Amino acid sequence: MPSHWYDDVVTPALLRSGSRAYGRAIRAACAAHGFDDMPRHGTWVVGGIANNGPLEGLGTVARGLGTSKQAVSQLVDALVLRGYVERVPATGDRRRVVVDLTERGRAAATATRAATESVDAALAEKIGRPGVSRLRSALAALAELD
């Protein structure tokens, strides 16, 4: 007999279930702050730009989302139309275009980060900061298998 409810649950199912807590919190924060028109995976792109700077190519995003550059281009188009990002000439090479956040995009990134941090804090209450650190380490190791 398993000692925990999750002992008989496969890891992919646990990962999917666990990610729902973040998804719910992020969607609720977006809705509460007037960003209810955020497209699916839009917060992933907006957050990535907020954390890493302007987006200079679609390949990295496509790989991260497990989709095509064409699908990412359509996502960026939707984010542009909804005012979250803008296409601007690249510094040093005006023929190239980069994607950067607008003021609305920065506000959405701030709301998303706060939602993520609230889930992180709730998780730390359940398993402690060392447990969160071990979880992050284990997830990073899993990601490196890819």
Salt bridges, closest charged atoms under 4 A:
ASP7 OD2 - HIS4 ND1 3.70
ASP37 OD1 - ARG104 NH2 3.21
GLU56 OE1 - ARG96 NH2 3.09
ASP77 OD1 - ARG87 NH2 2.45
ASP93 OD1 - ARG95 NE 3.08
GLU103 OE1 - ARG106 NH2 3.05
GLU117 OE2 - ARG113 NH1 3.83
